């Protein structure tokens, strides 16, 4: 099976967001930052109540509650901005370039403007389908991005990936409701 498509800035951004949302270290760091910041404001609130400074105590308590409620949304925007900047700085020379991926019986061939790459089919260790993309993860934790909206015969491609996952005895994960959080 041969797939031809063009990769855009948005494709790279969405792949970075998806990968980071699945990374345990990133998830842990985001949660830790949120809890430390909220906890610091709660502690400041308690300390402010000790010398009987009610105004400052209530102030820090309200800030702690607001941080607890709204920091995850703020953090989501910060991470997205960071990944957008990363993609623009490091991958902009790949934007809007044609790419071809050919699946042979025992290998995958990828061709784009930078050159030609071939790897064994057995290097793929997971296939994930989200609303707009297929992601093929390799054993070296690299991802092949396949945008669904630029594929003809999407049902055939999906069937191919399902059978490929069975053939390789790997996971085919469907997360059609995935959103960046």
VOGU-3710 file (C-alpha; in Angstrom, 3 decimals, decimal comma):
1> xxxxxxxxxx> 0,000/0,000/0,000  1,296/3,449/-0,920  0,123/6,647/0,778  0,815/10,117/-0,620  0,039/13,263/1,335  1,300/16,688/2,349  2,324/17,379/5,951  1,433/20,792/7,385  2,458/22,791/10,442  -0,794/21,787/12,147
11> xxxxxxxxxx> 0,012/18,094/11,589  3,365/18,445/13,336  1,807/20,473/16,160  -0,984/17,955/16,742  1,499/15,081/16,741  3,651/16,831/19,382  0,583/17,483/21,521  -0,588/13,883/21,137  2,829/12,445/21,980  3,217/14,659/25,041
21> xxxxxxxxxx> -0,295/13,778/26,238  0,756/10,114/26,268  4,154/10,709/27,884  4,082/9,728/31,567  6,919/12,104/32,478  5,153/15,103/30,933  1,855/14,158/32,586  3,562/13,808/35,963  5,403/17,137/35,596  2,229/18,990/34,636
31> xxxxxxxxxx> 0,306/17,533/37,569  3,181/18,179/39,980  3,490/21,836/38,893  -0,251/22,345/39,327  -0,335/20,793/42,788  2,823/22,549/44,016  1,559/25,961/42,921  -1,900/25,394/44,406  -0,381/23,972/47,585  1,979/26,930/47,941
41> xxxxxxxxxx> -0,958/29,335/47,862  -2,873/27,230/50,415  0,163/27,207/52,717  0,588/30,974/52,274  -3,077/31,337/53,187  -2,647/29,293/56,371  0,505/31,171/57,349  -1,279/34,488/56,797  -4,114/33,449/59,119  -1,663/32,668/61,966
51> xxxxxxxxxx> -0,689/36,294/62,750  -4,391/37,125/62,412  -4,058/38,853/59,033  -7,433/37,793/57,692  -7,298/39,900/54,523  -4,043/38,329/53,320  -5,247/34,887/54,400  -8,460/35,183/52,393  -6,537/36,661/49,469  -4,153/33,681/49,275
61> xxxxxxxxxx> -7,030/31,250/49,839  -8,955/32,697/46,871  -5,803/32,632/44,721  -5,255/28,987/45,747  -8,814/28,042/44,732  -8,477/29,902/41,414  -5,145/28,202/40,768  -6,614/24,818/41,593  -9,499/25,419/39,174  -7,911/27,330/36,291
71> xxxxxxxxxx> -4,196/26,509/36,216  -4,719/23,348/34,091  -6,374/25,451/31,355  -3,576/28,002/31,513  -0,958/25,243/31,454  -2,647/23,669/28,423  -2,246/26,951/26,511  1,366/27,373/27,638  2,321/23,880/26,489  0,559/24,355/23,159
81> xxxxxxxxxx> 2,388/27,653/22,618  5,690/25,953/23,512  5,131/23,091/21,050  4,004/25,510/18,336  7,224/27,481/18,787  9,260/24,250/18,761  7,581/23,064/15,556  8,115/26,429/13,842  11,772/26,628/14,860  12,755/23,032/14,151
91> xxxxxxxxxx> 10,398/21,609/11,548  9,369/24,560/9,370  11,475/23,309/6,455  9,153/20,258/6,309  5,879/22,235/6,107  3,674/21,683/3,071  6,006/19,126/1,551  4,852/15,982/-0,165  5,531/12,680/1,581  5,120/9,110/0,409
101> xxxxxxxxxx> 4,960/6,033/2,606  5,003/2,611/0,983  4,260/-0,535/2,957  5,920/-3,617/1,493  5,644/-7,168/2,805  8,579/-6,734/5,197  9,519/-3,037/5,121  8,242/0,528/5,143  9,713/3,048/2,707  9,360/6,766/3,365
111> xxxxxxxxxx> 10,226/9,448/0,858  10,074/13,222/1,234  12,158/16,202/0,132  14,933/15,302/2,591  15,440/11,860/1,121  14,553/8,224/1,367  14,304/6,047/4,475  13,564/2,372/4,797  12,879/0,402/7,961  11,721/-3,088/8,793
121> xxxxxxxxxx> 7,991/-3,448/9,219  8,650/-5,160/12,550  10,010/-1,847/13,914  6,417/-0,585/14,194  5,162/-1,354/17,687  1,828/0,499/17,834  -0,796/1,973/15,520  -3,062/4,676/16,923  -6,068/6,256/15,254  -7,398/9,570/16,494
131> xxxxxxxxxx> -10,028/11,758/14,882  -7,766/13,325/12,247  -4,646/11,144/12,166  -3,094/7,730/12,191  0,133/7,531/14,204  2,527/4,648/13,732  4,956/4,428/16,636  8,290/2,705/16,167  10,301/0,806/18,759  12,671/3,800/18,940
141> xxxxxxxxxx> 9,655/5,942/19,939  9,484/7,842/16,653  6,092/8,511/15,097  4,917/8,447/11,512  2,166/11,019/11,016  -0,548/10,102/8,544  -3,259/12,769/8,146  -6,614/11,132/7,450  -8,170/14,108/5,659  -5,610/13,857/2,838
151> xxxxxxxxxx> -6,056/10,172/2,150  -8,246/8,715/-0,516  -10,043/5,502/0,415  -9,835/6,077/4,167  -11,746/2,876/4,982  -9,213/0,803/3,030  -6,338/2,500/4,859  -7,973/1,852/8,242  -8,555/-1,806/7,314  -4,948/-2,087/6,186
161> xxxxxxxxxx> -3,671/-0,725/9,516  -5,951/-3,032/11,507  -4,677/-6,052/9,563  -1,077/-4,785/9,857  -1,463/-4,581/13,637  -2,806/-8,150/13,716  -0,012/-9,367/11,444  2,667/-7,752/13,627  0,853/-8,718/16,841  0,823/-5,098/18,051
171> xxxxxxxxxx> -1,842/-2,792/19,440  -4,263/-0,921/17,220  -5,576/1,840/19,481  -8,633/3,863/18,541  -8,991/7,194/20,355  -11,395/9,092/18,134  -12,334/11,413/21,020  -8,758/12,428/21,858  -8,386/16,134/22,616  -5,375/18,066/23,841
181> x> -5,724/18,568/27,606
//
